[in-house]
Amino acid sequence: MTSHYKTDQGKTAIFMPLTFEKRGGRKLLIAPSQGGEQDDNPKIDPTMVKALVRAHLWQNYLKQKKYATLRELCEAHGITQKYAQMLMRLNFLSPFIKAAILQGTQPKGLKLSELMREMPLLWEAQEKLFGFKKQSSDCSK
């Protein structure tokens, strides 16, 4: 996308197509990427990847009875139960969102703190809430 410059009375104005998106209760100003809808340079967020891995690992620990309770797991890892509960919500994220985070193609401006809040259980609703363009395919086929 090209930007247009206009000079009027010694002032310069820059015109650029921008969009506003609502994510997690706040509005973000989104500039178009150079390659169209998808960003050509994926940026893997190590904090988000680490959080996804921990959530999955902790869920497996509990399933496999390595720790009898969440409290036991928290004591072993030196974390609060509240933090563990918030992080383990990531296990309920849409597979599309998880894959995008692991590949670094998540929407710009998406924060781990947004993902750790209460979220809808429906994958389509999650993808819409967090600013993903593609919706989940119909699982009933």
Buried (B, 14 or more C-beta within 10 A) or exposed (E): EEEEEEEEEEEEEEEEEEEEBEBBEEEBEBEEEEEEEEBEEEEEBEEBBEBBEBBBEBBEBBEEEEBEEBEEBBEEEEBEEEEBEBBBBBEEBBEBBBEBBBEBBBBEBBBBEBBBEEBEEEBBBBBBBBBBEEEBEEEEE
